[in-house]
Every structure is written in C-alpha cells, then in structure tokens.
Amino acid sequence: MPKIVFLDYATLGSSSLAPIEKLGELAAYETTKNDEIQKRACEAEIIITNKVVLDEKTITSLPKLKLICIAATGVNNVDLKACQKQKIAVCNVKGYSTASVVQTAFSSLFFATSKISFFDNFVKDGSYAKSPIFTCMQNEFSEVSGKTFGIIGFGEIGQKVGRTARSFGAKVVYYSTSGQNNKRGYKRVELDELLASSDIVSIHCALNEKTKDLIGKEKLSLLSKDAILMNFARGGIVNESAVADALDAKKLGFYISDVFVKEPIEPSSPLLRVKDKNRVVLTPHIAWASTQARDRLIGEITKNIRAFLSGKSNNRVV
C-alpha cells in the first residue's frame, strides 16, 4: 500500500480521514513547518497539503513522491513547474466549497449592511425594552435590491454569487481576470468600469501574477465613497494598507474580508488599525469550511488518490 502523508490535517477540523486511510498507509500531522517536511515525507509516495508550501527545493528532496493532492482549489502553494520536471502529478479539488463560500459572503454582507450587530445589541442591552415605540430608528440600513453588484472573477463561485445577488434584486456585472469567461445573461465589463459603477464589489478570482495587488490605491480611488468591497478569494489580491487608508479617509464605505496577505493575520495588519471598526467585517478564512464542504473535500481527495492509483486522471493540474 502506498505511503500517504497529510501535512496539515488540522486545517480540516474534525472531518474524518477514514476514507483516505483505506487507500494506503496514512501518516497525518496536525501542522507541519517547512523544516519538518523532508523528514516527515521522505518516504511518501503521496502528499496531501492544504496550505503547507511545497517549493522546488522541497519537491526535489522527496525522491519517492508521485502525487501531491491539494486539499483546496487554489494551487499557489505548490511549484507546478517543479512537479512537471520531476513527473509528479498534482490534483486539486474544485467545486466543493461553492455553497459554503457564497453563504458566508452574503451572511457577512447582510451582517454589515443590515446593521445586525447594532440591532441585536439594542435588544440585548435593554434599550429596546425601554423604547417608547415598537421599532428602532437609531440606525439605518439599505437594501441590496437596486444596487449594482460587481464581481471580479466569474468562475463557479463568482457565477453563483451573481445568481444570488440577482435573486435579491441587484444588477450584476463582472470582470473576467482570465479574459476567458463570457457568460450569457451577464454584462462583462473592464475592471475600471466595474469599480466605477458598482455599489458592491465582490472578489472571487485566483491569486496569480496577473491578480496580485490587483486592487490597490489607484483602483480603490475609482470606487464611490459608499462602496462595499468584499474579498473571499485570496488576501494578496487586495492591498490591505491601501484599503485601511481609504476607510480611514472615508473614501471607501466598507470592507469585508475572509482572507489576508498573511494567515493567520498579523497583529500589525493595517486592517486591525482601521479607526472605525464598524466599517470592517473580518473573518478567519472560514468561508470555505462548512461541515458539508469539508466532507465533500475529503471525498474528492479520496477520489483523486483512487483515480491516480488506478492510472486514471481526476482533477489533474499537472
């Protein structure tokens, strides 16, 4: 049976690895530091990694490695060119987290726009019980209906965000970062036009050389001062310092993000120094991680390994 090493299974929480254990001799580590990889995986034929980085130096130091299974959709933590040189197959998993990401994105959006925290506290701190009227007029919120909802990256997740936004009455436009998506029924625009015309902008593209720091000071200046910017893709797509500055200068209405340049977020992150904390919603990269999504992920990793062992191709990247 092949030797399988999972380098960071703690990233999947309480999800059972039993399906994978049936396919080989599994050694699972909660987390793995860079200097621990070679020792732990030197005999491995198959490595599973979620966020542990496998660069060229590491890959070439693992002579028995035949397959890398990425426990995610993004592949930016693995040197694909090095794998191709070493004839190491790489598989990722697509689609498993779509429902989870979309649900979390809109939960965060509505938490922010509907002022849920304020109104919840209004009841719980006793203010509502003392109110002379049946409702609360001490804060205001607006509807998504009628707003222009711009989506950067229009793959599977971006498209479902678009359908959901439409169901709430928003007008949807999108920018294709790859230039390859042309979806009927949706208006495709260039990035500058999207930013200038959108009330809400949601990012759902891959992080690569083209999208790194895609949204910086210059692009932020195109947004209206009341615009809401959401990032549920990768932290490096947005310049965090520029966003913090825009919020403090009241040139941006709101920032919602589940991802950060450094994860976990650094204590010195500019996003943590934003003066008005009510204008940011920050969650710890959990949008992908519903219980059902993690179960689907384990199932797809199992299928990828089984397909590789039987000589078939399944979700192959390299």
Secondary structure as a PSIPRED ss2 file (coil, helix, strand):
# PSIPRED VFORMAT (PSIPRED V4.0)

   1 M C   1.000  0.000  0.000
   2 P C   1.000  0.000  0.000
   3 K E   0.000  0.000  1.000
   4 I E   0.000  0.000  1.000
   5 V E   0.000  0.000  1.000
   6 F E   0.000  0.000  1.000
   7 L C   1.000  0.000  0.000
   8 D C   1.000  0.000  0.000
   9 Y H   0.000  1.000  0.000
  10 A H   0.000  1.000  0.000
  11 T H   0.000  1.000  0.000
  12 L H   0.000  1.000  0.000
  13 G C   1.000  0.000  0.000
  14 S C   1.000  0.000  0.000
  15 S C   1.000  0.000  0.000
  16 S C   1.000  0.000  0.000
  17 L C   1.000  0.000  0.000
  18 A H   0.000  1.000  0.000
  19 P H   0.000  1.000  0.000
  20 I H   0.000  1.000  0.000
  21 E H   0.000  1.000  0.000
  22 K C   1.000  0.000  0.000
  23 L C   1.000  0.000  0.000
  24 G C   1.000  0.000  0.000
  25 E E   0.000  0.000  1.000
  26 L E   0.000  0.000  1.000
  27 A E   0.000  0.000  1.000
  28 A E   0.000  0.000  1.000
  29 Y C   1.000  0.000  0.000
  30 E C   1.000  0.000  0.000
  31 T C   1.000  0.000  0.000
  32 T C   1.000  0.000  0.000
  33 K C   1.000  0.000  0.000
  34 N H   0.000  1.000  0.000
  35 D H   0.000  1.000  0.000
  36 E H   0.000  1.000  0.000
  37 I H   0.000  1.000  0.000
  38 Q H   0.000  1.000  0.000
  39 K H   0.000  1.000  0.000
  40 R H   0.000  1.000  0.000
  41 A H   0.000  1.000  0.000
  42 C C   1.000  0.000  0.000
  43 E C   1.000  0.000  0.000
  44 A C   1.000  0.000  0.000
  45 E C   1.000  0.000  0.000
  46 I E   0.000  0.000  1.000
  47 I E   0.000  0.000  1.000
  48 I E   0.000  0.000  1.000
  49 T E   0.000  0.000  1.000
  50 N C   1.000  0.000  0.000
  51 K C   1.000  0.000  0.000
  52 V C   1.000  0.000  0.000
  53 V C   1.000  0.000  0.000
  54 L E   0.000  0.000  1.000
  55 D C   1.000  0.000  0.000
  56 E H   0.000  1.000  0.000
  57 K H   0.000  1.000  0.000
  58 T H   0.000  1.000  0.000
  59 I H   0.000  1.000  0.000
  60 T H   0.000  1.000  0.000
  61 S C   1.000  0.000  0.000
  62 L C   1.000  0.000  0.000
  63 P C   1.000  0.000  0.000
  64 K C   1.000  0.000  0.000
  65 L C   1.000  0.000  0.000
  66 K C   1.000  0.000  0.000
  67 L E   0.000  0.000  1.000
  68 I E   0.000  0.000  1.000
  69 C E   0.000  0.000  1.000
  70 I E   0.000  0.000  1.000
  71 A C   1.000  0.000  0.000
  72 A C   1.000  0.000  0.000
  73 T C   1.000  0.000  0.000
  74 G C   1.000  0.000  0.000
  75 V C   1.000  0.000  0.000
  76 N C   1.000  0.000  0.000
  77 N C   1.000  0.000  0.000
  78 V E   0.000  0.000  1.000
  79 D C   1.000  0.000  0.000
  80 L H   0.000  1.000  0.000
  81 K H   0.000  1.000  0.000
  82 A H   0.000  1.000  0.000
  83 C H   0.000  1.000  0.000
  84 Q H   0.000  1.000  0.000
  85 K H   0.000  1.000  0.000
  86 Q C   1.000  0.000  0.000
  87 K C   1.000  0.000  0.000
  88 I C   1.000  0.000  0.000
  89 A E   0.000  0.000  1.000
  90 V E   0.000  0.000  1.000
  91 C E   0.000  0.000  1.000
  92 N C   1.000  0.000  0.000
  93 V C   1.000  0.000  0.000
  94 K C   1.000  0.000  0.000
  95 G C   1.000  0.000  0.000
  96 Y C   1.000  0.000  0.000
  97 S C   1.000  0.000  0.000
  98 T H   0.000  1.000  0.000
  99 A H   0.000  1.000  0.000
 100 S H   0.000  1.000  0.000
 101 V H   0.000  1.000  0.000
 102 V H   0.000  1.000  0.000
 103 Q H   0.000  1.000  0.000
 104 T H   0.000  1.000  0.000
 105 A H   0.000  1.000  0.000
 106 F H   0.000  1.000  0.000
 107 S H   0.000  1.000  0.000
 108 S H   0.000  1.000  0.000
 109 L H   0.000  1.000  0.000
 110 F H   0.000  1.000  0.000
 111 F H   0.000  1.000  0.000
 112 A H   0.000  1.000  0.000
 113 T H   0.000  1.000  0.000
 114 S C   1.000  0.000  0.000
 115 K C   1.000  0.000  0.000
 116 I H   0.000  1.000  0.000
 117 S H   0.000  1.000  0.000
 118 F H   0.000  1.000  0.000
 119 F H   0.000  1.000  0.000
 120 D H   0.000  1.000  0.000
 121 N H   0.000  1.000  0.000
 122 F H   0.000  1.000  0.000
 123 V H   0.000  1.000  0.000
 124 K H   0.000  1.000  0.000
 125 D C   1.000  0.000  0.000
 126 G C   1.000  0.000  0.000
 127 S C   1.000  0.000  0.000
 128 Y C   1.000  0.000  0.000
 129 A C   1.000  0.000  0.000
 130 K C   1.000  0.000  0.000
 131 S C   1.000  0.000  0.000
 132 P C   1.000  0.000  0.000
 133 I C   1.000  0.000  0.000
 134 F C   1.000  0.000  0.000
 135 T C   1.000  0.000  0.000
 136 C C   1.000  0.000  0.000
 137 M C   1.000  0.000  0.000
 138 Q C   1.000  0.000  0.000
 139 N C   1.000  0.000  0.000
 140 E C   1.000  0.000  0.000
 141 F C   1.000  0.000  0.000
 142 S C   1.000  0.000  0.000
 143 E C   1.000  0.000  0.000
 144 V C   1.000  0.000  0.000
 145 S C   1.000  0.000  0.000
 146 G C   1.000  0.000  0.000
 147 K C   1.000  0.000  0.000
 148 T E   0.000  0.000  1.000
 149 F E   0.000  0.000  1.000
 150 G E   0.000  0.000  1.000
 151 I E   0.000  0.000  1.000
 152 I E   0.000  0.000  1.000
 153 G C   1.000  0.000  0.000
 154 F C   1.000  0.000  0.000
 155 G C   1.000  0.000  0.000
 156 E H   0.000  1.000  0.000
 157 I H   0.000  1.000  0.000
 158 G H   0.000  1.000  0.000
 159 Q H   0.000  1.000  0.000
 160 K H   0.000  1.000  0.000
 161 V H   0.000  1.000  0.000
 162 G H   0.000  1.000  0.000
 163 R H   0.000  1.000  0.000
 164 T H   0.000  1.000  0.000
 165 A H   0.000  1.000  0.000
 166 R H   0.000  1.000  0.000
 167 S H   0.000  1.000  0.000
 168 F C   1.000  0.000  0.000
 169 G C   1.000  0.000  0.000
 170 A C   1.000  0.000  0.000
 171 K E   0.000  0.000  1.000
 172 V E   0.000  0.000  1.000
 173 V E   0.000  0.000  1.000
 174 Y E   0.000  0.000  1.000
 175 Y E   0.000  0.000  1.000
 176 S C   1.000  0.000  0.000
 177 T C   1.000  0.000  0.000
 178 S C   1.000  0.000  0.000
 179 G C   1.000  0.000  0.000
 180 Q C   1.000  0.000  0.000
 181 N C   1.000  0.000  0.000
 182 N C   1.000  0.000  0.000
 183 K C   1.000  0.000  0.000
 184 R C   1.000  0.000  0.000
 185 G C   1.000  0.000  0.000
 186 Y C   1.000  0.000  0.000
 187 K E   0.000  0.000  1.000
 188 R E   0.000  0.000  1.000
 189 V C   1.000  0.000  0.000
 190 E C   1.000  0.000  0.000
 191 L H   0.000  1.000  0.000
 192 D H   0.000  1.000  0.000
 193 E H   0.000  1.000  0.000
 194 L H   0.000  1.000  0.000
 195 L H   0.000  1.000  0.000
 196 A H   0.000  1.000  0.000
 197 S H   0.000  1.000  0.000
 198 S C   1.000  0.000  0.000
 199 D C   1.000  0.000  0.000
 200 I E   0.000  0.000  1.000
 201 V E   0.000  0.000  1.000
 202 S E   0.000  0.000  1.000
 203 I E   0.000  0.000  1.000
 204 H C   1.000  0.000  0.000
 205 C C   1.000  0.000  0.000
 206 A C   1.000  0.000  0.000
 207 L C   1.000  0.000  0.000
 208 N C   1.000  0.000  0.000
 209 E C   1.000  0.000  0.000
 210 K C   1.000  0.000  0.000
 211 T C   1.000  0.000  0.000
 212 K C   1.000  0.000  0.000
 213 D C   1.000  0.000  0.000
 214 L C   1.000  0.000  0.000
 215 I E   0.000  0.000  1.000
 216 G C   1.000  0.000  0.000
 217 K H   0.000  1.000  0.000
 218 E H   0.000  1.000  0.000
 219 K H   0.000  1.000  0.000
 220 L H   0.000  1.000  0.000
 221 S C   1.000  0.000  0.000
 222 L C   1.000  0.000  0.000
 223 L C   1.000  0.000  0.000
 224 S C   1.000  0.000  0.000
 225 K C   1.000  0.000  0.000
 226 D C   1.000  0.000  0.000
 227 A C   1.000  0.000  0.000
 228 I E   0.000  0.000  1.000
 229 L E   0.000  0.000  1.000
 230 M E   0.000  0.000  1.000
 231 N E   0.000  0.000  1.000
 232 F C   1.000  0.000  0.000
 233 A C   1.000  0.000  0.000
 234 R C   1.000  0.000  0.000
 235 G H   0.000  1.000  0.000
 236 G H   0.000  1.000  0.000
 237 I H   0.000  1.000  0.000
 238 V E   0.000  0.000  1.000
 239 N C   1.000  0.000  0.000
 240 E H   0.000  1.000  0.000
 241 S H   0.000  1.000  0.000
 242 A H   0.000  1.000  0.000
 243 V H   0.000  1.000  0.000
 244 A H   0.000  1.000  0.000
 245 D H   0.000  1.000  0.000
 246 A H   0.000  1.000  0.000
 247 L H   0.000  1.000  0.000
 248 D H   0.000  1.000  0.000
 249 A C   1.000  0.000  0.000
 250 K C   1.000  0.000  0.000
 251 K C   1.000  0.000  0.000
 252 L C   1.000  0.000  0.000
 253 G C   1.000  0.000  0.000
 254 F E   0.000  0.000  1.000
 255 Y E   0.000  0.000  1.000
 256 I E   0.000  0.000  1.000
 257 S E   0.000  0.000  1.000
 258 D C   1.000  0.000  0.000
 259 V C   1.000  0.000  0.000
 260 F C   1.000  0.000  0.000
 261 V C   1.000  0.000  0.000
 262 K C   1.000  0.000  0.000
 263 E C   1.000  0.000  0.000
 264 P C   1.000  0.000  0.000
 265 I C   1.000  0.000  0.000
 266 E C   1.000  0.000  0.000
 267 P C   1.000  0.000  0.000
 268 S C   1.000  0.000  0.000
 269 S C   1.000  0.000  0.000
 270 P H   0.000  1.000  0.000
 271 L H   0.000  1.000  0.000
 272 L H   0.000  1.000  0.000
 273 R H   0.000  1.000  0.000
 274 V C   1.000  0.000  0.000
 275 K C   1.000  0.000  0.000
 276 D C   1.000  0.000  0.000
 277 K H   0.000  1.000  0.000
 278 N H   0.000  1.000  0.000
 279 R H   0.000  1.000  0.000
 280 V E   0.000  0.000  1.000
 281 V E   0.000  0.000  1.000
 282 L E   0.000  0.000  1.000
 283 T C   1.000  0.000  0.000
 284 P C   1.000  0.000  0.000
 285 H C   1.000  0.000  0.000
 286 I C   1.000  0.000  0.000
 287 A C   1.000  0.000  0.000
 288 W C   1.000  0.000  0.000
 289 A C   1.000  0.000  0.000
 290 S C   1.000  0.000  0.000
 291 T H   0.000  1.000  0.000
 292 Q H   0.000  1.000  0.000
 293 A H   0.000  1.000  0.000
 294 R H   0.000  1.000  0.000
 295 D H   0.000  1.000  0.000
 296 R H   0.000  1.000  0.000
 297 L H   0.000  1.000  0.000
 298 I H   0.000  1.000  0.000
 299 G H   0.000  1.000  0.000
 300 E H   0.000  1.000  0.000
 301 I H   0.000  1.000  0.000
 302 T H   0.000  1.000  0.000
 303 K H   0.000  1.000  0.000
 304 N H   0.000  1.000  0.000
 305 I H   0.000  1.000  0.000
 306 R H   0.000  1.000  0.000
 307 A H   0.000  1.000  0.000
 308 F H   0.000  1.000  0.000
 309 L H   0.000  1.000  0.000
 310 S C   1.000  0.000  0.000
 311 G C   1.000  0.000  0.000
 312 K C   1.000  0.000  0.000
 313 S C   1.000  0.000  0.000
 314 N C   1.000  0.000  0.000
 315 N C   1.000  0.000  0.000
 316 R E   0.000  0.000  1.000
 317 V C   1.000  0.000  0.000
 318 V C   1.000  0.000  0.000
